[in-house]
Amino acid sequence: MAQRELERVHVLTLVLEGQLPLKRAAELLELSYRQTLRLKASLADKGPPGLVHGNVGRSPPNRIKEATREKIVELSMNEYSNFNDVHFCEELAEKKGIHIGRETLRRILRATGKPAKRRRRPQKHHRRRERSASKGLMLIWDGSHHHWFGPELPACTLMAAIDDADNEVPFAMFCKEETSAAYLELLQGVLRRRGIPLSIYMDRHSALKRNDSHWSLEEQLAGERNPTQVGMALRDLGIKPIFAMSPQAKGRIERLFDTLQDRLLAELGLNNIRSIDDANHFLKRNFLTKFNRKFKRKPSEQKSSYRSAKGLELKRILSFRYTATVSNYNEVSIGGIRIPIPKDSTGRGFAKSKVDVRQHLDGRWSVYYHNKKIAKFKSTPVTEPLRYRRKSSKKKTKAAFEEILIYSGETSHSQCDIFAGQL
């Protein structure tokens, strides 16, 4: 018997012997008068065992079976060893048909000596920025370079965008590095799945913001600098770029990557995914839908601020663009690539004409004159974009290349020498 039952036996025995009024006994035991009366009758009928609760010694009907408990422990040690408690609990219900509470699961795993996947730091007090009122008002995007396929394989980059209003991830993709082309592909995925957002919050990565101090003559005359290749695509789409001053300013996507490095990495390992192509297929067909269903929240306004991209020539907008002059041989030379320009329908050539040269995300080239496509060229590897302008041909030196800029960032002297040789 527990100490409480022993105390009740003593007090109610005094009542039965007439040494203590029942009302006073109820006060001492902190019970109602009717409950004390019932306990008195049970003691008189069955003796001290009558005061012991009937469930003592019984197994609760909802107790997890020992076989199920052993299966959970086995799965946690092998197949789901990289999953945290909450994620493991969800997978048990979805994949194994084992429905168990998180706290119950935690007690089972801690009893076996298995520690938590990682320690949770105590919450710090921060004043959170208010979320956008509706979907599409502002997206936040970034890249996370990590060993997504395990420490034994090379690291790669996960590019992702998150809607500030409801935490939805409209698109994400794996690639080798965080480059201008990667951001354009990420933007393409967002446009096709959701539409054109009003603004995008981003860091000052060299693919997104000009970090060099150089002004070309044309930029000085215009009074403003040309944006990066990604910036020009945003400008053409009417998307306002907002640059963060610190990583903490874009904390929502930082927390997103923190969660993905926990959950996504575990699921990639569970499904034995070891390549970028397989991982992108998994993201598109499986993971993002389930992830958004779990973490998406309701925005304060239901009206969407996304604009339709229907009717826009996205292939041309989401490309690397260069202004070039057609040579006397009716061809354009860009970074060592010579693109022949055929004559128009009247037989006229385009020598000395300024044209707009685009390299699309699939590597193919197109040449436009007054917004009309006049030539195309086969696919070549997509690299970080180069913009250059020759100075005077009288000086056959490095200074002959007055302006060699990598739009995505700063260019060293050795890189200038390489590009000068190619041109």
C-alpha positions, -999 to 999 in steps of 0.1 A, spaced: 0 0 0 11 35 -7 16 61 21 -17 77 11 -37 45 16 -20 38 49 -30 73 61 -66 67 51 -67 33 69 -55 50 101 -80 79 100 -110 57 89 -102 31 116 -105 59 142 -139 68 126 -151 31 128 -140 30 165 -160 62 172 -130 82 181 -133 107 152 -163 122 136 -167 115 98 -168 152 89 -135 158 107 -120 128 89 -130 142 55 -112 174 64 -81 156 74 -80 135 43 -90 165 20 -119 145 6 -156 152 2 -179 139 28 -195 115 4 -162 101 -8 -151 96 28 -183 78 36 -177 54 6 -142 47 18 -154 40 53 -179 15 40 -152 -2 18 -129 -5 48 -156 -20 70 -165 -45 43 -131 -55 28 -106 -43 53 -75 -23 44 -73 -39 8 -106 -22 1 -88 12 0 -63 2 -26 -72 14 -61 -85 -13 -84 -60 -5 -112 -29 -12 -90 -9 -40 -105 -28 -39 -138 -12 -31 -171 -29 -1 -188 -49 -10 -219 -30 15 -240 4 2 -230 27 -5 -259 33 -41 -265 68 -53 -258 73 -66 -294 63 -31 -307 87 -15 -283 116 -37 -294 108 -30 -331 109 8 -324 142 5 -307 156 -17 -336 144 8 -362 159 37 -343 193 20 -342 194 10 -378 171 22 -406 162 55 -389 193 62 -370 197 97 -385 161 108 -377 152 131 -348 125 121 -324 96 141 -341 107 131 -376 110 94 -365 76 95 -349 61 108 -381 78 81 -402 66 54 -379 30 64 -384 33 70 -421 56 41 -432 53 14 -405 17 20 -392 30 25 -356 11 54 -340 29 66 -309 32 99 -291 64 119 -293 70 119 -255 63 82 -253 88 76 -281 113 99 -264 110 80 -231 115 46 -249 146 58 -268 162 76 -238 156 45 -217 178 25 -241 206 50 -238 202 66 -272 207 103 -269 188 130 -287 201 137 -322 213 172 -311 209 194 -282 184 222 -285 197 256 -274 174 276 -252 153 302 -271 167 337 -271 145 367 -271 144 385 -304 120 409 -318 107 391 -349 100 410 -381 63 409 -390 55 384 -417 42 396 -451 5 398 -452 -1 377 -483 16 351 -504 39 365 -531 45 398 -514 81 387 -505 102 356 -511 135 349 -494 161 328 -513 195 315 -506 219 285 -511 232 260 -485 265 243 -493 266 210 -473 274 173 -475 239 165 -484 247 129 -495 269 120 -465 304 130 -454 320 105 -477 307 122 -509 315 158 -521 294 186 -508 269 203 -531 245 232 -528 207 232 -521 191 263 -536 157 272 -520 131 299 -518 106 304 -490 75 326 -490 77 350 -461 39 350 -455 32 313 -450 66 295 -449 58 276 -481 88 264 -501 76 269 -537 107 255 -553 141 240 -543 169 223 -563 203 208 -558 233 220 -579 271 220 -576 276 256 -566 257 288 -557 261 306 -591 242 330 -613 228 301 -634 216 284 -602 197 315 -591 181 318 -625 170 282 -625 156 287 -590 137 317 -602 124 297 -632 111 271 -609 93 297 -588 78 313 -618 65 281 -632 50 268 -600 36 299 -584 41 331 -605 60 364 -602 65 376 -566 65 413 -558 99 412 -541 128 389 -531 148 393 -500 184 381 -504 220 384 -492 248 403 -510 262 373 -529 282 383 -559 257 366 -582 230 389 -569 247 423 -562 276 441 -579 303 441 -552 331 456 -574 338 493 -575 341 497 -613 320 520 -633 320 517 -671 318 548 -692 282 540 -702 273 535 -665 289 569 -656 269 586 -684 237 569 -673 243 577 -636 236 542 -625 254 508 -626 240 478 -644 229 451 -621 241 415 -622 227 390 -647 202 378 -620 194 414 -612 186 422 -649 162 392 -649 145 405 -617 143 440 -633 126 427 -664 101 407 -643 93 437 -621 106 420 -590 121 443 -563 154 430 -549 159 437 -511 194 431 -498 199 419 -462 227 435 -441 234 404 -421 226 366 -420 202 373 -390 181 396 -412 171 366 -433 167 343 -404 136 325 -418 155 309 -446 184 302 -423 160 282 -401 146 265 -431 181 252 -441 186 242 -405 155 221 -406 163 207 -441 198 197 -429 180 176 -403 150 162 -421 160 162 -458 194 148 -452 179 119 -431 154 111 -459 180 112 -486 200 86 -467 169 65 -460 161 64 -497 197 58 -507 199 89 -528 235 98 -538 233 121 -568 220 155 -576 196 143 -603 180 117 -581 178 142 -552 161 168 -575 136 142 -586 129 133 -549 124 169 -540 99 175 -569 79 143 -566 79 136 -529 96 158 -503 84 194 -510 47 184 -509 50 166 -476 73 193 -461 49 221 -470 20 202 -456 38 199 -423 53 234 -420 31 257 -440 11 282 -420 -19 303 -428 -11 339 -440 -30 368 -425 -46 376 -459 -59 348 -483 -55 369 -515 -23 359 -533 1 387 -546 17 364 -572 14 377 -608 10 354 -637 41 348 -659 19 336 -688 28 353 -721 63 362 -710 93 349 -730 110 334 -699 136 316 -719 150 350 -731 145 368 -697 162 340 -677 194 340 -697 229 356 -697 229 387 -719 256 405 -738 257 434 -761 280 428 -791 288 443 -825 285 421 -856 319 419 -874 325 425 -911 324 388 -915 288 387 -903 296 369 -871 296 377 -833 325 367 -811 317 361 -774 344 346 -751 360 327 -779 327 315 -794 320 327 -830 283 328 -839 276 333 -876 248 357 -885 228 348 -916 215 375 -940 179 386 -936 151 379 -960 161 408 -983 197 395 -985 211 423 -962 238 415 -937 242 428 -902 278 440 -902 285 468 -877 251 463 -861 247 461 -823 229 430 -813 217 414 -781 234 380 -775 218 356 -750 230 323 -736 200 304 -722 200 281 -692 203 250 -715 236 264 -729 222 273 -763 228 308 -778 204 332 -795 211 365 -812 185 393 -813 183 424 -834 156 449 -825 139 421 -804 138 398 -834 158 365 -833 183 365 -862 207 337 -853 212 307 -829 241 286 -819 246 251 -804 248 245 -766 281 253 -748 289 249 -710 271 275 -689 297 294 -669 297 326 -649 289 355 -673 316 377 -687 313 413 -699 341 430 -717 349 460 -739 381 464 -760 400 496 -757 424 507 -784 440 481 -807 472 501 -807 483 488 -773 488 451 -775 491 447 -737 469 438 -708 457 474 -707 441 469 -740 412 453 -721 399 483 -702 370 465 -688 368 428 -679 341 421 -653 326 391 -639 291 403 -633 288 379 -605 317 393 -585 353 405 -584 379 394 -610 415 388 -603 444 399 -626 452 363 -635 416 358 -646 418 389 -667 449 375 -684 430 342 -691 400 360 -706 421 384 -726 438 354 -742 404 339 -750 392 370 -767 
